[in-house]
């Protein structure tokens, strides 16, 4: 282990622990959805961005036929949405009118339809407690736990000071 310096080990563990090396879970884009217990990672979904109007954004997961719509800053989810329904929604001239006609009435309401997909992963504290954002203090418990679990790794990799004959 002569080639591993104490400073190098500490630097690598610190970089991983404090988020300088981004994990796939950290690259996720979690949103909090009304009437849903857990946040949703929308980073891999097809996205629709519109400026102005009541419908600001929408995300669609084709494999789960799951739609999330940002309506005036509140995200709602819809289940059993076919790819053709999503295409019609994206190409609608008036998104609000299309939304009211096809989604507001409850046809795809996940509370009625069921089939709510699970999005497993490490959910950041900020997404699970406050929606998007959050303060740096939200991450302190996570960093402390990561550092605690990395402590044995640091000890194992550091030279012991004993020389072999």
N, C-alpha and C positions, 0 to 999 in steps of 0.2 A: 504494500500500500504506500510505498514511498512516493509514488507519483501523484498521489492525492494530497493536496495541501489542506491544512485546517481551514484556511480562509476560503479555499475553493468549495469545500463541502458546505460551509456555512452560507456562502453566497448562493449556491444552487438551491439549498433547502429554503432559504429566505425568499428567493425569487419565486419558487413554487408556492410557498405558503402565503405570500402577500400578493399573489395574482399577477406577477409580471410575466409569467408563462401561463397563457390562457388555455384552460381546458375546454372541451366541447360544451360542457354544461355552462361555462361562463360565457360562451359565445351565443347562447340561446337568448331569445327575445321573449320574455314572459309577460303576459298581460293578465289582468284580473278581470274575470267575466262575471256579470251579475247572474244570480241563480245557479252558480257553480261553486263547489267547495274548494277546488284547487285551481291554481293558475294554469294557463295554457301557453306552451311554447309555439309561437307563430313564425319562428325564424325559417322554417322549411316549408311554409305554406305559400300558395299563390296569393299575391297581395294586390289590392286595388286601392290606390290613393287618389282622393279627389279633394280639391280645395273648395271651400264654400259649401253651403247647404248643410242639412242635418246629418247626412251620411258622410263621415270624414274618411274612414278607412274600412276595408273589409278584408278578411283572410279566409282562404278556402283550402281545406285538406281533402283532396280528391280520394285518397285511399280510405278515409273514414267517413266521407260524405258529410263533412262537418264545416259549418260556416260561423265565423265570428264577425259581427258588424259593430263598428264604433258609431253610435248614434249620439251626437252632441256630447261626446266625451265619455259616455257609458257604453261598455261593451256587452253585447247580448250574443247568445249562441243559439244555433239552429242545427237540428239533426236531420238525417236522411235527405240531404240536399243533393240532387243529382248533378253531374257535370253540366248537363244542358241547362239546368236551373241557374247554375253559377255563370255560365256564358251569357244567358239572357240578362241576368242582373248586371254584369259588367258592361254590357252594351246598351243598357237602358239609357234613354235620353234624360229622363228625370228619375234619379235613383230613389228619391224620397217617395214618389208615387209608386214606383215598382215595389219598394220595401213595404209600403202600407198595404198594397194589394196582395202581395205574395207571402209576406213573412209576419206582419203585424197581427194577422188574424189567427195565428197559432197552428197553421198547417204543419210547420216544421219546428214548433216549440219543443225543445228537448225535455221539458217537464212533462209533456204529453206523449211525445213520440218515444222517448227513451233513447237507447243506443248512444249514450254519451261516451266518446272515446277517452281513454286514459293517456296522458302524456307524462310518462315516467321521466325521472331525471332529478338532478339536484336543483331544487328550487331556491333561488336566492331569498334571503330573509326579506329584502325590500319588496319582492314580488308577492310573497305570501302574506305580508302584513299590511303593506301600504299601497299596493298597486305598483305602477311603474315608479322608479326613482327611489327615494329614501335617502337617509343621510349616511355618512361614513360610520357613525356609531352603530348602525345596524349590522355592520360587518365585524365588529370587534369580537363578539362571541365565536364567530366562525373562524376568524384568524387565530384566536386562542386555542380552539380545539385542534386546528390543523397543526399549530406549533407543538401542542402537547403530544399528538400522535407522531410527529416527526422527531421528537426528542430522542427516542431509542435509536432511530436511524442515524442521527448525528453522532451519538455516542459510539455506535458500531463502526462508523466510517472513520472516526478520528483516530490518529495513531496513539497507541498506548504509552509510548515512551520507552518500552522495553526493546532491547536489541537481541536478535537471535545470534547465537555463536556459530 
